[in-house]
């Protein structure tokens, strides 16, 4: 068990700071996208039109 904790500590300690910043941004974006919100008809039609073409 101590070996696993040591590996986890090394991963956390040796990970660059910018990776944690990117992870935080991605988690915040992901949680924001989980909530329903209004979307315009134009935005709803763009992707299907691109795939049809």
Secondary structure, DSSP 4 states (H G I P E B T S, - for coil): -HHHHHHHHHHHHHS-HHHHHHHHHHHHHHHHHTS-----HHHHHHHHHHHH-
